[in-house]
């Protein structure tokens, strides 16, 4: 019996040790790092990624001690990450090793994403946390790292032909704008034995996006990124140009990448300009023989894309010639979805000429005088009398002679008009209102979203959603994008029941 109690005591002691966080102090972190498995890089890396997830979990206030912990994790993790990346690059071109490539890609993406989240959270506490005065001298270091790892996560998404989402661009823009506003955007920071800055890391992310990397192979994407990183005088964002000629611009208030400038001045509230002429000339001067055979001509190809402002499409677009019905703006969208439900088409519809279509969106040709701002929501249907609406957001427009060419990203193939209200226990006495549910569909956004009035949004709030005879309890997540006083947010479904049962 004594032996049994001793064994139970040992087990309980081990459980307590296992429950103890390795992130209580710098010493605890160093012990945890020293205890990571070392036989296989992949196993070690996976344990490190799991540790970063735990480090980011919870609502722990940042302080200089916690900053040292993150620095220790970064210092130990980067050499390991680089070895994983080397393995990944070697196997990614071999079809027979597809599963291994997938696993290594997921590990690498998780590491960059978690590290970016760690530093972005650290930056938030450097401004709003209880230790903000102690962390203030480190803001440039913290922000530069947050941008660096966010850019690498974006790059790894491109390896699988995934465009950076509006959420990602929003975070990158916010971090850079914060650094710019507080005067340290161009302060030099040493990262991986190289001098860099917030402005430089922001430019690297923007420039890679301008090449439309989804149209290239993994090896080409990495070669392009290395070309930019090796260019010492990288073009940096400018709020205005006293001399020189800007060739591209980005709007920090819009959650998307940069665009080429034409003769018409762009509209935007937070425009930043780039003069890519020196970079283009540098790329054109690179000797093709200095690159590997499969990268032959790549520098000049990128230079040509940048100088002409023409990007390769990453997805095949099928020409479509015909007319479709369009509800423009959230008011017309709600009315049109209701009209389809009751069999009475809404009268405020427009006829648009469809030009092409892909899995990601549609292209239209409109009259030159049409005003169609970025982010405008539109619902498209070939037959408004039935519920076959698709919801899209305008992403680009371009004047072409007497026409306005418009491109729209598909947000949902099956939008539904629903009724939402705050949960009874919520401290918010607002009457029910209507919203648009964008349900999960494989191959689209990967999560259910909800379009709702900005006045009703409260992060983390629980809401009741009624969709026909179904009643859902939801928790509101992060805002993905704003659309003219409406917001598109992620939602977690907590429960579901039938209306009759609920009554």
ABEGO torsion letter per residue (X at the ends): XAAAAAAAAAAAAAAAAAABBAAABAAAAAAAAAABBAABAAAAAAAAAAAAAAAABEBBBBBAAAAAAAAAAAAAAAAAAAAAAAAAAAAAABAAAAAAAAAAAAAAAAAAAAAAAAAAAAAAAAAABAAAAAAAAAAAAAAAAAAAAAAAAAAAAAAAGBBBBAAAAAAAAAAAAAAAAAGAAABBBBBGGBBBBAAAAAAAAAAAAAAGAAABBAAAAAAAAAAAAABABBBBBBABBABEBBABBBBAABBBBBBBBBABBBBEABBBBBBAAAAAAAAAABBAAABBAAABGAAAAAAAAAAAGBBBBABBBBBBBEBBBBBBEAAAAAAAAAAAAAGBBBAABBBBBBABBBAAEBBBBBBAABBBBBGBBBBBBABAABBABBBBBBABBBBBEABBBBBBBBABABBBBBBBBBBAABBBBBBBBBBBBBBBBBGBAGBBBBBBBAAABBBGBBBBBBBEABBBBBBBBBBABBBGGBBBBBBBBABBBBAAAAX
